[in-house]
Amino acid sequence: MNIALCHYRVGETDGVSLEMDKWKKVLENMGHKVYFIAGSTGTSNGYIIPEMNYRFEEDLKIERNAYLKLEDYQDEDELIRAIKKLTLKIEEGLKKILIENKIDLIVPNNILSIGRSIPTAMAFTNVIKELGIRCIGHHHDFYWERDNFSQPTCNFVRNVLEEYYPPKDDLISHVVINSIVQKELKVRRNLDSIIIPNVFDFNEKLWETDNYNKDIRKKLGIKDNDILMLQATRVTNRKAIELAIDVIGEMQKEKNRKILEEVKLYNGQSFKEDSRIVLVLAGMIETADDYVERLKTRAKESNVELLFVNNLVEHSRCIKNNNKIYSLWDTYVFADIVTYPSIQEGWGNQFLEGLFAKKPMLVFEYDVYKEDIKEKGFEVISLGDKYELDEYGLAKVDKKVIRHTAGECIKLLIDKDCREKMVEKNFQLGREFLSHKSLKEKLKLII
């Protein structure tokens, strides 16, 4: 079967791109021919429809006027004309690719659920119906989960959300990634769906130090006896990175540093008076407000060093402008602890990556984690499941929780046996419940 996996972008380090890579690998192992169609392809190969790109100017203009304020168009009718014009352009490119490659099945990722790029959703729905191509809508996120896509400025956009996100059609079946949205989709749209959680290939070669990545700490200016706390997600508000800053700020206090200085670290290194605890942020910065500046302010107040390194990290290793670029996986090899304080996730790709990398993880128990993941028995450094926003719009949890989690982090930095038991248990649970094998079994049922 010829299958097209589609998204606004592929070949990046965001969760949807990474999940598409996994589907492609599993589907190809099942004997199918798989193509990527996207607005940009990053380090992957695929067909590009430029108008689908996250940064396509006219699409961004439409998005602003559809959800923020209708001000760049004279009225609703002019906005509608702009949407339909761009829709036709995307339809033209999409039909050409689907027909030339004799596509049997199309799998739009988030295109028919999240609410962004109205022309893309309309174009895909129209082409699916026109060509009679079977479709599996792979819905990672829904517009009602996003404030920026759930406040339409006019009736047309309101109606589009009802009709296209996702559409009801016999050609289109629906895959969601957690049980919470499965129930919500049934209530809101009376649509049935299958849950296919995010997965990872737990049988692939473990990430380790090699000739390519062995200099990464040096490149980042981090010594071997410094502690590297890794935030590998994108930098955006719902990732609540400020909670990781709070924990590291507590770890930096003199009494906690003394504990680290008194014994060897789990890896045999000696934490010295001049050793640092650094929060390395490897993901893309994707925030529409001043979130990064607020993070920097919080970090400065907490005596926490932040290192933004996305200019050195891509989906895959490559050389760019004569500079060595590391893969996202390379950053995990040298992390001492992975921070994952997100307050909202559709599933949790970084959680899977942390399992595979065999790293202890600092986790806020977001709703999907509590509903679909925690029950499997994973051991994490828990930030609990309750937070509130401070006067700056940043998340905060009880100070007792921060003190406790800082203590847990320190314990796992100095107690090698405890650390190894935790990460090995988590790895085996991941292999049992969240592997490519489980994805293959589920895909067999729907393809």
Buried (B, 14 or more C-beta within 10 A) or exposed (E): BBBBBBBBBBBBBBBBBBBBBBBBBBBEEBEBBBBBBBBBBBBBEBBBBEBBBBEBEBBBBBBBBBBEEBEEBEEBEEBBEBBEEBBBBBBEBBBEBBEEBEBBBBBBBBBBBBBBBBBBBBBBBBBBBEBEBBBBBBBBBBBBBBEBBEEBBBEBBEEBBEEBBBBEEEBBBBBBBBEBBBEBBEEEBEBEBBBBBBBBBBEEEEBEEEEEBEEBBEEBEBBBBBBBBBBBBBBBBBBBBBBBBBBBBBBBEEEBBEBBEEEEBBEEBEBEEEBBBBBBBBBBEBBEEEBBEBBBBBBEEBEBBBBBBBEBBBBBBEEEEEEBBBBBBBBBBBBBBBBBBBBBBBBBBBBBBBBBBBBBBBBBBBEBBEBBBBEEEBBBBBBBBEBEEEEEEBBBBEEEBBBBBBBBBBBBBBBBEBBEEBBEBBBEBBBEBBBBBBBBEBBEEEB
